[in-house]
Amino acid sequence: MTLYATLVPTADRPTSHVRLGRTQLGGRLQKGDAVALRADDHSVFFRVDPVDDQLANGIDDEVHVAEPLAERLLPPPEAGEIRVETVSPGVVPEADRVVVDPGSNDPTDLASLLRDREAFLHRGTERYDIESRAGETGVVEFTVTETEPEDPTVRVGRRTRIEFTGDAGETASPTPATVEAVLEEADAVERRLDEIQTAVDDLRGTVERLRSRVDEETEADDEA
């Protein structure tokens, strides 16, 4: 379903989520659902922070987007309505590589956050909403300086290489090749363990057969 919405740039919004009426796209949006904001052939992807639009002060057909991102990536509000569609997170291109200035954040913790949330990233300063059902709240600020591919939005996936720059120095998560090598090594170890188990089972079978033969020969000697 497509919603033709009014774009409202909002100064205090996190860049990670847009605000949208919970029932505006034919269902009940949940926090973290993915949407595409489309203008002509241009699309930018976000997670959703839904608003209960059944209240008197609902936001109707407005979509509230962090002002810096709206200015950089979306058409000006006076250009008219923007199309909003729900999408699967998988349609957002998975990044091969992202370069991030973590600011005051611990790089290891930030990398874990981005991977756990399958974060949608846009180049420039990001203010990422980390509110969770477990009660963790807050906004983490960092800067995305490079992405591969250079799409307006990329998704952090299991194979994404994350590099950090700035005062924290530069670190990198395992490259796809490294991940594949580790997985291949684990598969090889598992196969070797299976071979050892098979050999142990064969040896046990041989021992049992030898015991049976010894028992039979002993019985024959006793009868003689």
C-alpha positions as CSV (number, residue, x, y, z in Angstrom):
1,M,0.0,0.0,0.0
2,T,1.2,3.5,-0.8
3,L,0.6,6.6,1.3
4,Y,0.9,10.0,-0.3
5,A,2.2,11.9,2.7
6,T,3.2,15.5,3.5
7,L,6.9,15.6,4.4
8,V,7.6,17.5,7.7
9,P,11.3,18.1,8.5
10,T,11.7,18.0,12.2
11,A,14.8,19.3,14.1
12,D,14.8,17.0,17.1
13,R,14.1,13.7,15.3
14,P,16.6,10.8,15.3
15,T,17.8,10.2,11.8
16,S,17.2,6.4,12.2
17,H,13.4,6.5,12.4
18,V,10.6,8.5,10.9
19,R,7.3,9.2,12.6
20,L,4.2,8.0,10.9
21,G,0.6,7.2,11.9
22,R,0.4,3.7,13.1
23,T,-2.6,2.8,10.8
24,Q,-1.7,4.9,7.8
25,L,-0.4,2.1,5.6
26,G,-3.3,-0.3,5.9
27,G,-2.2,-2.1,9.1
28,R,-0.7,-1.4,12.4
29,L,3.0,-0.4,12.1
30,Q,5.4,-1.6,14.8
31,K,8.5,0.3,15.8
32,G,11.4,-0.8,13.7
33,D,9.3,-1.7,10.6
34,A,10.9,-0.6,7.4
35,V,9.5,2.0,5.0
36,A,10.6,3.6,1.7
37,L,10.2,7.3,1.1
38,R,10.0,7.7,-2.7
39,A,10.1,10.8,-4.9
40,D,10.2,10.1,-8.7
41,D,12.9,7.3,-9.0
42,H,14.6,8.3,-5.8
43,S,14.2,6.2,-2.6
44,V,15.4,6.6,0.9
45,F,14.8,3.9,3.6
46,F,14.0,4.3,7.3
47,R,12.8,2.4,10.3
48,V,9.4,3.6,11.7
49,D,8.6,5.1,15.1
50,P,4.8,4.9,14.8
51,V,2.4,7.4,16.3
52,D,-1.0,6.4,17.6
53,D,-3.1,8.2,15.0
54,Q,-6.4,7.2,16.5
55,L,-6.0,10.0,19.1
56,A,-7.3,13.5,18.4
57,N,-3.8,14.9,18.1
58,G,-2.6,12.3,15.6
59,I,-0.4,13.4,12.7
60,D,-2.8,12.4,9.9
61,D,-0.9,11.9,6.6
62,E,2.3,13.6,7.7
63,V,5.7,11.9,7.8
64,H,8.2,13.4,10.2
65,V,11.8,13.1,9.2
66,A,15.0,14.4,10.8
67,E,15.6,17.8,9.3
68,P,19.3,17.3,8.3
69,L,18.4,14.1,6.3
70,A,15.3,15.6,4.8
71,E,17.4,18.5,3.5
72,R,20.1,16.3,2.1
73,L,18.2,13.4,0.7
74,L,14.5,14.3,0.1
75,P,12.7,16.9,-2.0
76,P,11.7,20.2,-0.3
77,P,8.2,20.1,1.4
78,E,6.9,22.7,-1.1
79,A,7.6,20.2,-3.9
80,G,4.4,18.4,-2.9
81,E,3.6,15.0,-1.4
82,I,6.0,12.1,-1.0
83,R,5.2,8.5,-1.5
84,V,5.6,6.2,1.6
85,E,5.5,2.4,1.3
86,T,6.2,-0.4,3.7
87,V,9.0,-2.7,2.6
88,S,11.0,-5.7,3.7
89,P,14.3,-4.7,5.3
90,G,15.9,-7.1,2.8
91,V,15.3,-4.7,-0.1
92,V,17.7,-2.2,1.4
93,P,21.2,-2.8,-0.1
94,E,23.4,-4.6,2.4
95,A,26.7,-2.7,2.7
96,D,29.9,-4.4,1.8
97,R,31.8,-1.7,3.8
98,V,31.0,1.4,5.9
99,V,33.4,3.9,7.5
100,V,32.2,5.5,10.7
101,D,33.6,8.2,13.0
102,P,32.2,6.9,16.3
103,G,32.6,10.2,18.1
104,S,32.4,9.6,21.9
105,N,31.1,6.0,21.5
106,D,33.1,2.9,22.1
107,P,33.7,1.4,18.6
108,T,33.1,-2.2,19.7
109,D,29.8,-1.3,21.3
110,L,28.7,0.8,18.4
111,A,29.5,-2.0,15.9
112,S,27.5,-4.5,18.0
113,L,24.5,-2.0,18.1
114,L,24.6,-1.5,14.3
115,R,24.7,-5.2,13.6
116,D,22.1,-6.2,16.2
117,R,19.6,-3.6,14.8
118,E,20.5,-4.2,11.1
119,A,20.9,-0.4,11.1
120,F,19.9,1.6,8.0
121,L,22.7,4.1,7.5
122,H,22.8,7.4,5.5
123,R,26.1,9.3,4.9
124,G,26.6,12.2,7.3
125,T,25.8,12.6,11.0
126,E,23.4,9.9,12.3
127,R,21.4,10.1,15.5
128,Y,20.4,6.5,16.1
129,D,17.4,5.8,18.4
130,I,18.3,2.8,20.6
131,E,15.1,2.5,22.5
132,S,14.3,-1.2,23.0
133,R,11.5,-3.3,24.6
134,A,14.0,-4.2,27.3
135,G,13.9,-0.6,28.5
136,E,17.2,0.7,27.0
137,T,16.7,4.2,25.8
138,G,18.7,7.0,24.3
139,V,20.2,8.4,21.1
140,V,23.6,7.5,19.9
141,E,25.3,10.0,17.6
142,F,28.1,9.2,15.1
143,T,29.1,10.1,11.5
144,V,29.0,7.9,8.5
145,T,31.8,9.0,6.1
146,E,31.8,6.3,3.5
147,T,29.5,3.5,2.3
148,E,29.9,0.8,-0.3
149,P,27.8,0.8,-2.3
150,E,27.1,4.5,-2.4
151,D,23.3,4.3,-2.2
152,P,21.4,6.9,-0.2
153,T,20.6,4.1,2.3
154,V,22.6,1.0,3.1
155,R,21.8,-1.8,5.7
156,V,24.4,-3.2,8.1
157,G,24.4,-7.0,7.7
158,R,26.4,-9.9,9.0
159,R,29.0,-9.6,6.2
160,T,29.3,-5.8,6.4
161,R,32.8,-4.6,7.1
162,I,32.7,-1.7,9.7
163,E,35.7,0.6,9.9
164,F,36.1,3.3,12.5
165,T,38.2,6.5,12.1
166,G,38.8,9.6,14.2
167,D,40.2,9.7,17.7
168,A,39.3,6.0,18.2
169,G,41.8,5.1,15.5
170,E,40.8,2.7,12.8
171,T,39.5,-0.8,13.5
172,A,37.7,-3.2,11.2
173,S,35.3,-6.0,11.7
174,P,36.0,-9.3,9.9
175,T,35.9,-9.0,6.1
176,P,33.5,-11.3,4.2
177,A,36.5,-13.4,3.1
178,T,37.6,-13.8,6.7
179,V,34.1,-14.8,7.8
180,E,33.9,-17.3,4.9
181,A,37.3,-18.7,5.9
182,V,36.2,-19.2,9.5
183,L,33.0,-20.9,8.4
184,E,34.9,-23.2,6.1
185,E,37.3,-24.1,8.9
186,A,34.4,-24.8,11.2
187,D,32.8,-27.0,8.5
188,A,36.2,-28.9,8.1
189,V,36.4,-29.5,11.9
190,E,32.9,-30.7,12.0
191,R,33.6,-33.1,9.1
192,R,36.7,-34.4,10.8
193,L,34.8,-35.0,14.0
194,D,32.2,-37.0,12.1
195,E,35.0,-39.1,10.6
196,I,36.5,-39.7,14.0
197,Q,33.1,-40.7,15.4
198,T,32.6,-43.1,12.4
199,A,36.0,-44.6,13.1
200,V,35.2,-45.0,16.8
201,D,31.9,-46.7,15.9
202,D,33.7,-49.1,13.5
203,L,36.3,-49.9,16.1
204,R,33.6,-50.7,18.7
205,G,31.9,-53.0,16.2
206,T,35.2,-54.8,15.6
207,V,35.7,-55.3,19.3
208,E,32.2,-56.6,19.8
209,R,32.7,-59.1,16.9
210,L,36.1,-60.3,18.4
211,R,34.4,-60.7,21.8
212,S,31.6,-62.8,20.3
213,R,34.2,-65.0,18.5
214,V,36.2,-65.5,21.7
215,D,33.0,-66.3,23.6
216,E,32.0,-68.9,20.9
217,E,35.5,-70.5,21.0
218,T,35.5,-70.6,24.8
219,E,32.1,-72.3,24.8
220,A,33.3,-74.8,22.1
221,D,36.4,-75.7,24.2
222,D,34.2,-76.2,27.3
223,E,31.9,-78.6,25.4
224,A,34.8,-80.6,24.2
